[in-house]
Amino acid sequence: MSGIYRATFVTEADLSADGSDFDAISSGEVGIFNVDTGAYLSANEAFLQIDFAADTSGGAVTTAQSSVIVPRRFQIVQGRDVGNPWCSPIIQKEDVLRIDCSPKASAVAATSSIDLSGAAIAIGETYSIKFVITSIDFHYENFVNPNDSKNVSYVGQVLQYERTATSADLDTELAALVVEFNAKDGFPFTADYTSGTDVLNFTCDNEFVSFETKYDLTGITTQPTVSTVTDTKHVVGIGDGRIVRGMEKQTQALFGYQNRIYLPQSPTLYSVASNDYDMISLTFDQGRKGHANPWLFTGENVVNIAIKDGTTHTNFDNAFGANIDNATATLYSKYGAA
């Protein structure tokens, strides 16, 4: 069952070690507050601890055991430029289901290409290309700030482009097609062609939309020898700035910045859509607790920490026992070894 709590805190700084004053954490920094000690983790302090045991052969202490969470109760906290910090609920370590680390992996836009080798065309001949949308951008940021997808509305949508040839030379004609196509307002794709290759390419302008192309070349003098069409779906990647920005905006709802009866308020956003982020995701379930509302925080609730890729994160590495840039892994699992 899905939980009801989703929060994402975005930072360009290392894990804060701002001492014992809960609300003194610097703007934009993220810290882990130990509720029982009343202090943030220090610079070299472990949040996850890995114990070792003697191996079975020589007795050396070299066998890593399952990681354990050190603080009994803690909160993930982010300092704000105005007002009090934002923070997760108080989480008890026995409620944590898992902690995952996902270094950034760049998104890749969907593409389609056709090999027109062997084709011959005459001036005045007409041909057409249909673009069939096979998946749409479902991320939050696209709903509140559409990006190059104003003409993409639903799965199965067909966008058609038709052209009348202006040259009998295939290289010249395809080069002219690219110029005309890219100048049109209405196609969320970019065409390109390299002279001499006979391969026409299209790339989706929205890297979270996939499509397929259907070519009608029956109206030209000679059909291509192969007409090989290659459609490649988009890859969402991990930590793309547009996705992270939407996740951060969604988090604002948890702190009362949506559904207000007053004029809209827009707190500072610490994400940048053009950046990439390394992600730490902590999943917890508080369903066993005696809440007045029996559904409060039940299921898999998530706190994400998005760390700008390429920044110094020595404290994060020390706290989680991993190189955040490279460790694609489950760092902690309640029900099995990480």
Stockholm file with secondary structure:
# STOCKHOLM 1.0

chainA/1-338         MSGIYRATFVTEADLSADGSDFDAISSGEVGIFNVDTGAYLSANEAFLQIDFAADTSGGAVTTAQSSVIVPRRFQIVQGRDVGNPWCSPIIQKEDVLRIDCSPKASAVAATSSIDLSGAAIAIGETYSIKFVITSIDFHYENFVNPNDSKNVSYVGQVLQYERTATSADLDTELAALVVEFNAKDGFPFTADYTSGTDVLNFTCDNEFVSFETKYDLTGITTQPTVSTVTDTKHVVGIGDGRIVRGMEKQTQALFGYQNRIYLPQSPTLYSVASNDYDMISLTFDQGRKGHANPWLFTGENVVNIAIKDGTTHTNFDNAFGANIDNATATLYSKYGAA
#=GR chainA/1-338 SS CEEEEEEEEEESSCCCCCTTCGGGCCBTCEEEEETTTTEECCTTCCSEEEEEEECTTTCCEEEEEEEEECCSEEEEEEBCSSSSCEECCCEEGGGEEEEEEECCBCCBCCEEEEECTTCBCCTTCEEEEEEEEEECCCSHHHHHSCCSCTTCCSTTCEEEEEEECSCSSHHHHHHHHHHHHHHCSSCSEEEEECTTSCEEEEEESSTTCEEEEEEECTTSSBCCSSCCEEEECCBCCBSBHHHHHHHHHHHHGGGTCSSCSSSCCCCCCCCCTTCBEEEEEEEECCTTSCCSSTTTTCSEEEEEEEEETTSCCHHHHHHHTSCTTTCCEEEEETTSCC
#=GC SS_cons         CEEEEEEEEEESSCCCCCTTCGGGCCBTCEEEEETTTTEECCTTCCSEEEEEEECTTTCCEEEEEEEEECCSEEEEEEBCSSSSCEECCCEEGGGEEEEEEECCBCCBCCEEEEECTTCBCCTTCEEEEEEEEEECCCSHHHHHSCCSCTTCCSTTCEEEEEEECSCSSHHHHHHHHHHHHHHCSSCSEEEEECTTSCEEEEEESSTTCEEEEEEECTTSSBCCSSCCEEEECCBCCBSBHHHHHHHHHHHHGGGTCSSCSSSCCCCCCCCCTTCBEEEEEEEECCTTSCCSSTTTTCSEEEEEEEEETTSCCHHHHHHHTSCTTTCCEEEEETTSCC
//
